[in-house]
Amino acid sequence: MPARNKDTLDQVYSLIANEEDARVCTDIPDEACREVPRNFFLILGSNVLTKLGDLLISPKTVLAWLLSAIGAPAGGLAGPDP
C-alpha cells in the first residue's frame, strides 16, 4: 500500500479508535500491529457490503419495489368496501 494512503488510514483510524494510553494490539508483534488500521477498514467495508447485500435480497425490499414497478395496487387483493 502506498505510504500516503497508509498515513491517511492511520489518521482516520486514530480518530475512530482513540487508543490514547491503551494500545489495542498489546498481545501481537509490532509488525502485525501496523496492519490493524487496514484490517479495521476491511472488516468495516465487508460488514457494510454484507448488510447491503442482505437488504437487496430481502423479500420485504425487493417485492415492494417490484410490485410498485409493475404498477400493482397498493391495497393488495381486497376489493372496495360495500
MIROFI-162311 format. One line per field, with one value per residue (C-alpha): residue number from 1; residue in one letter; x, y, z. Coordinates in pm, whole numbers. Example, Ala and Ser with C-alpha at 12.3 -4.5 7.8 and 13.67 -1.06 7.14 Angstrom:
% MIROFI-162311
k = 1;2
r = A;S
x = 1230;1367
y = -450;-106
z = 780;714
% end
This chain:
% MIROFI-162311
k = 1;2;3;4;5;6;7;8;9;10;11;12;13;14;15;16;17;18;19;20;21;22;23;24;25;26;27;28;29;30;31;32;33;34;35;36;37;38;39;40;41;42;43;44;45;46;47;48;49;50;51;52;53;54;55;56;57;58;59;60;61;62;63;64;65;66;67;68;69;70;71;72;73;74;75;76;77;78;79;80;81;82
r = M;P;A;R;N;K;D;T;L;D;Q;V;Y;S;L;I;A;N;E;E;D;A;R;V;C;T;D;I;P;D;E;A;C;R;E;V;P;R;N;F;F;L;I;L;G;S;N;V;L;T;K;L;G;D;L;L;I;S;P;K;T;V;L;A;W;L;L;S;A;I;G;A;P;A;G;G;L;A;G;P;D;P
x = 0;138;270;25;-278;-135;-87;-445;-576;-373;-502;-866;-822;-666;-968;-1208;-1021;-893;-643;-453;-279;-413;-272;-520;-261;-62;-53;73;410;466;479;134;9;81;-186;-463;-595;-615;-785;-1029;-1146;-1153;-1382;-1594;-1632;-1710;-1986;-2137;-2142;-2288;-2572;-2634;-2650;-2890;-3111;-3111;-3220;-3476;-3830;-3962;-3746;-3750;-4117;-4234;-4011;-4112;-4485;-4463;-4253;-4520;-4797;-4975;-5236;-5111;-5416;-5346;-5619;-5901;-6182;-6365;-6577;-6953
y = 0;346;545;831;602;427;762;862;527;563;915;820;507;710;943;649;418;686;450;715;521;173;10;-213;-465;-534;-910;-908;-807;-453;-562;-719;-415;-195;-386;-318;7;-154;-464;-248;-75;-401;-557;-242;-242;-612;-566;-273;-467;-773;-567;-404;-747;-871;-568;-616;-980;-923;-1001;-701;-472;-647;-741;-395;-239;-495;-455;-77;-101;-307;-80;-319;-157;-64;-208;-567;-804;-676;-517;-194;-182;-216
z = 0;-85;211;154;173;479;654;576;702;1020;1080;1028;1242;1523;1520;1538;1777;2019;2186;2386;2667;2598;2289;2107;1996;2313;2257;1898;1749;1619;1253;1290;1480;1178;985;1239;1079;733;872;1066;748;551;813;826;445;444;701;513;187;361;510;171;7;274;216;-162;-140;134;13;207;-3;-340;-355;-253;-519;-781;-719;-737;-1055;-1233;-1110;-873;-649;-303;-126;-221;-337;-117;-310;-227;88;21
% end
